[in-house]
Amino acid sequence: MSHDLLITGGEVVSSSGVERADVWIEAGKVRAVGSDLEAPAEVARLEASGKWVFPGLMDPQVHFREPGGEAKEDLASGSEAAIAGGVTAYCEMPNTNPATATPELLADKLERARGRSHPDYAFFLGATEENAEQLGDWESLPGCSGIKVFMGSSTGSLLIPDDPTLERVLRSGSRRVTVHSEDDPRLKERYADLVRRYPNGAPVTMHHDVRDIECAVRSTRRLLDLAERTGRRIHLLHVSTAEELDLVRERDLGDLVTVEATPNHLFLAAPECYEEHGTWAQMNPPVREARHRDALREALLDGTVTCIGSDHAPHTAEEKARPFPQSPSGIPGVQTTIALLLTAVRDGWLRREDMVRLQVEGPAKVYGILDRGPLVAGSAGTAVIVDPSRTEPLAADWLRSRSPCNPFIGRPLAGLPTEVVLRGQVVLRDGVPVGQPCGQPLRFAETREP
Ligand code: DOR
């Protein structure tokens, strides 16, 4: 397979601007970016006139369910959805079955991904009460994107519900710790009360009331206190409330705290999303009223949000059809994130440059990912090419996840990824994955050989 390619005539996007230029990739690395580049005749051409050429956009939060949940998704199907959506790399969450909570289980996932993952990949280790003291030794293993903490119960068994255990986790190791922040004691109380009142199932419109704003804020306040006390860097996943964004701004802890937003919280609002999509809009933390969505959009632009992750969390249609709250939380999204953000660009509340900041530079900064950055001479020859002129409703049969439960089906989207180039190799062509999966483990600044 050739790793030489000349991408011609596209608009090359960086976080600081857009330039019409060719991109010449040689042996998997960018050799030159500029106008009218002249590569030897044998170098393959990819015509990109009228298209936008992004550096390798990434998704730093996906759940692919392997091992243990393959009916919902596996690494092959999830990663195929990712590449079809224009994603060149992902970091996968540890709440599989068994949970990825030991070096052996991390190695097992890396082995499963080899030759089956379309994009590049890395996996999180899950924090538990039992492994807290060992995480510092394990967090920098090759292929590990860091440590994930669930402060509130969600899918799977991982949970660190109390401050003393969380402090043990934060004092073990030095990489940034990634956190699902919802207050578990409050969640438990509120679910018990809900089930008492609605023993046969409740309306799903109650989801964002059960897991209310106070659940999120209380937990995030506890977490910020502990981050400050221990000096440990933390990353707040899928922030869902305007109040937490204010808290992050007020506490002003600088690089100690980074923040992720998901397209779900940026594009949906309660109660309409629950009325329209039922449990297909149910995720943790919940989508809330429009004012939170609007605050998140603002925070994307003022720098409070560091990166965007899809929180791709597939469940089967049968599971989603159970009465709330037995219906599981989470929706697929790895394939639709880039198309949704391109739609935001079309609609004028996001710029192409912001996508590079939030989907390349942001994740690279948060996790110390190497080989992802602007397309310049010497950088990795990894790029995503999109066609901004394609405006069409999201079609169910375009989606490749095993979970069909995508609430954005039917929504008109402006712009679809057409090509993905991984180290000079075209792996998505005309929107179709081509060739054998050739993703490799992501490399991190803080990786240590064991
Ligand atoms: O809605 C969610 N689903 N939130 C999570 O944090 C986990 C995820 C899942 O794995 O299903």
Boltz pocket constraint, residues with backbone or C-beta under 6 A from the ligand:
constraints:
  - pocket:
      binder: B
      contacts: [[A, 63], [A, 95], [A, 154], [A, 155], [A, 180], [A, 282], [A, 283], [A, 284], [A, 285], [A, 311], [A, 312], [A, 313], [A, 314], [A, 329], [A, 330], [A, 331]]
      max_distance: 6.0
